[in-house]
Amino acid sequence: MKPLVDGYTHDGSICELCIQAKHERKVIRTPVQRTTTPFELVHSDTCGPLATKSVGGASHFIVFIDDYTRYTTVYFLENKRSGTCVSVFQHFQAKLDSWGVRHQEVQM
């Protein structure tokens, strides 16, 4: 290490912080209750701006993923403003309604 760091000095003592940093962390796994029907729980995330715009001029996207079936829908967005995202979500919800999917109250 000495040749790599200019001015490196070590007095031989053990640093408490170094010891803590090298300890393995115990991961506590708790069972996750899975959904039991399609579209009971839908995960969503946005991404952007992307360096290259799409053919339609979009530089962002939003994705909706059903927790039960893993059905995924992607919508391209020109921006990530709240009005744009709400409008796209309403379009997604209308699509589910047209399929006859019963859904509970939406939490945003």
N, C-alpha and C positions, 0 to 999 in steps of 0.2 A: 504494500500500500504506500510505503514511503516514497518510492520513485514516482508514483502517480500523482500525489498531492504535494504541491510546493509548500514548504514550511510545515509539514506534518510533524507533530510531536505526540508522543504517547508516554505517559508516566507509568504504565503498567497496571493502573487501577482499572477496576471493572465498572463501567458506566451503567447505572440502574436503568436508564432509558434504553440502552442497547439490549439489555436483558429482556425488558418488557416487549420490545419490538420483535424479538425473535421467538416469543412464546406463541404457541398455536392457540387460536381462538376456538372455543367450543361452540359449535353450531347447534342451536336448539331448534329442532324441527317440530312444528305443530301440524297436525293433520288439517287439511283444508277441506271444507265441506263443498262438494261439487254440486253444480246445478243439476236439476232433474228433468228440465224441459228446455226445448230450443228457445232461444232469445229471452230466457229468464234474466240473464246477465250479459250485457254487451260491453266489451272493453273498447276504448277509443283512444287514439293518439294522433297528434299532428306532427308534421315534419316540414322544414323549409326555413329559409328560402334555399332552393337548390341552385347550383351554379348555372345550369342549363335549363332554359324554359322548355315546356312541352310545345308540341305543334300548336295547341290551342292557346298558348301564352301563360300557362299555369307554372308557378314556381314553388308551390306548396302542395301538400296532399294531406288528407285525413283518412284514417283507416278505422273500420268498425269490425270487431271480431266477436262472434258469438262464443260464449264460454262453453256451452254444451257441445255444439257440433263443430266448432272451430271454423264455421263459415265466415269468410272474410270478404269485405267490400271496401274498395278504395275509391275515393273521390278526389279529383284534382281541383286545386283552388288557386285563384289569382293572389289571394292574401289570406292571412290567418285572423282577420278581424272577427270579433265575436258574432256580429250579424251574419257574416258569411258562414261560419261554422254552424250556427243555429239553423240557418236556412238549409244547409246540406243535411243536418241531422233530421230536420222535418221531412226532407225528401226520402231519406232512409226509412224513417218511421212510416211514411205513406206507402213505401214499397212493402214493408212488412204487413201493413193493414190490408193491402191488396191481395196478399197471400193468405189472409185470414189468420194471421198470427195474433194471439191474444197476449197483450203485454201489460205488466203492472205499471204503476205510476213511475214516470221517468225521473231520475235524480241526476242533475247536472252539476 
